[in-house]
Amino acid sequence: MTTPTPTPASAYPPTEKTYILENTGPPTLQAPPQPPPLLATPDAPPKIPPGLAGYEGDDDPKKEKSSIAFTSFNYINSIVGSGVIGMPYAIYKAGVGMGLAVLVVVTVVTDAALCLMIAAARTAQASTYQDLVRSSFGRPGFILATCFQFMYPFISLISYNIIVGDTLRIVLIRVTGLSSESVLAERTFIVVSSTLLITLPLSLYRNITHLCKVSLCSVVMIAAIALAMVVRFGTMFDQVPATEDAWVIGKSGFPTTIGIMSFAFMCHHSSFLVYESLADNTQARWNRVTHISIGASAVLSITFGMAGFLTFTGYVQGDMFENYCWADDLMNLCRGGYALTILLTYPIECFVARDVLETAFFRDYQPQPFFRHAVLSVIIAILCMLLSFSTDCLGIVLELNGILCAIPLAFILPGLCYIRVEEGPLWASNKRLAWAVTIFGVVTFIAGCISLFSNFDELSQCSHGEEMPYCHQAPDAPNALNATL
């Protein structure tokens, strides 16, 4: 009887097991080594489960990492978007004293909420905001968070289109000499052109890390605009007459202020993407990025808010650039620069909205093919473009998004998630900060909703497309203003 010749191992096609057993020597009864448990520690980032964006086993472009500096620039850019030019209006609505106090409180509470949120995510092994809320409150919480987290960046993109249409219209009329009735100077034409030629192509980037250098330029541009506003305060202070209620310390409109400022500091929806892009993303490094980014954003917000309010007092609009004269070349330069900044911020918000849809509807179909990535990007960009034609008042959009979406996402849900996932009783000492953040969010949400719906008609009115009256009171004013260039 012939003994069959054993088939060499090389005759079989290689498999995962082939590579695992290769060069291991003679078989033994020893159990194969077990992988370490997927636990997060203060010195190690949480492991991302298979199938989610950022999983280390995927060939996913989101795996590229950034330093603390570049991550901070990306984070600041996601914060100081359209909300920053609403700061003068927010301070006016609450009164100068209460407005500044609210700004400081919102800054501190936002910083605490961001640190608590990522700490809770590390404990719950969650890699997205939706997964964190799902771990805390099950599927109902997941659905609620998904709705909030998609609507916030979606409405933000609408506000970006409003800003681009309004600011570039004035710049084009001034630079090219076009008539205000020209089709090329219509905000509809400008929004359509900027969407198809700039924001949509940029939104097709699949890696948020690629936007870091863009974010650096954007943040520098915002700082330059803040400096120009300070210069204009000195040259326009005598030209703009102060209104009767200009120096009131506190007013009843502080819920509106909280809504706009919450919108301006809202970055929780993009925090997980930014956290994922941070190299060696430990809790300590994340806290440092948060403190740097929120602190820098607060400085820029105070500069924008006070320079705009002190210059225009009761004339201030929801879109601060509507207050500057159309013949002011320095501010036209700032208008163009800010529009460019918004165009560069747009892809980050689109990235967030698209990622929410991926997690909600395509969780089991990863990695994401480029075709689906492109289709989602096009749908989001076109819908935001069409909806931006429905209003030209920026203030109501900022407040609506701030109260209905930003406050729950920024304060209520992060605090509740931390309370739920961290060990210990509900009233444990390590949960006191989370309780404070949550209570602040609930109180401001209720007050903001009452103010929003009781004053909706007043908030929907603005002076869009009309040059302010003080620009016509002094015929030589434009020459005097432009003398500082």
Stockholm file with secondary structure:
# STOCKHOLM 1.0

chainA/1-485         MTTPTPTPASAYPPTEKTYILENTGPPTLQAPPQPPPLLATPDAPPKIPPGLAGYEGDDDPKKEKSSIAFTSFNYINSIVGSGVIGMPYAIYKAGVGMGLAVLVVVTVVTDAALCLMIAAARTAQASTYQDLVRSSFGRPGFILATCFQFMYPFISLISYNIIVGDTLRIVLIRVTGLSSESVLAERTFIVVSSTLLITLPLSLYRNITHLCKVSLCSVVMIAAIALAMVVRFGTMFDQVPATEDAWVIGKSGFPTTIGIMSFAFMCHHSSFLVYESLADNTQARWNRVTHISIGASAVLSITFGMAGFLTFTGYVQGDMFENYCWADDLMNLCRGGYALTILLTYPIECFVARDVLETAFFRDYQPQPFFRHAVLSVIIAILCMLLSFSTDCLGIVLELNGILCAIPLAFILPGLCYIRVEEGPLWASNKRLAWAVTIFGVVTFIAGCISLFSNFDELSQCSHGEEMPYCHQAPDAPNALNATL
#=GR chainA/1-485 SS CCCCCCCCGGGSCCCHHHHHHTTCCSCCSCCCCCCCCCCCBTTBCCCCCTTSTTCTTSCCGGGCCBCHHHHHHHHHHHHSSGGGGGHHHHHHHHCHHHHHHHHHHHHHHHHHHHHHHHHHHHHHTCSSHHHHHHHHHHHHHHHHHHHHHHHHHHHHHHHHHHHHHHHHHHHHHHHHCCCTTSGGGCHHHHHHHHIIIIIHHHHTCSCGGGGHHHHHHHHHHHHHHHHHHHHHHHHHTTTSCCCTTTTCSCCTTHHHHHHHHHHHHCCHHHHHHHHHHBTTCCHHHHHHHHHHHHHHHHHHHHHHHHHHHHHHGGGCCSSGGGGSCTTCHHHHHHHHHHHHHHHHHHHHHHHHHHHHHHHHHCTTSCSCCHHHHHHHHHHHHHHHHHHGGGCCCHHHHHHHHIIIIIHIIIIIHHHHHHHHHSSSCTTCGGGHHHHHHHHHHHHHHHHHHHHHHHSHHHHTCCCTTCCCTHHHHCTTHHHHHHTTC
#=GC SS_cons         CCCCCCCCGGGSCCCHHHHHHTTCCSCCSCCCCCCCCCCCBTTBCCCCCTTSTTCTTSCCGGGCCBCHHHHHHHHHHHHSSGGGGGHHHHHHHHCHHHHHHHHHHHHHHHHHHHHHHHHHHHHHTCSSHHHHHHHHHHHHHHHHHHHHHHHHHHHHHHHHHHHHHHHHHHHHHHHHCCCTTSGGGCHHHHHHHHIIIIIHHHHTCSCGGGGHHHHHHHHHHHHHHHHHHHHHHHHHTTTSCCCTTTTCSCCTTHHHHHHHHHHHHCCHHHHHHHHHHBTTCCHHHHHHHHHHHHHHHHHHHHHHHHHHHHHHGGGCCSSGGGGSCTTCHHHHHHHHHHHHHHHHHHHHHHHHHHHHHHHHHCTTSCSCCHHHHHHHHHHHHHHHHHHGGGCCCHHHHHHHHIIIIIHIIIIIHHHHHHHHHSSSCTTCGGGHHHHHHHHHHHHHHHHHHHHHHHSHHHHTCCCTTCCCTHHHHCTTHHHHHHTTC
//
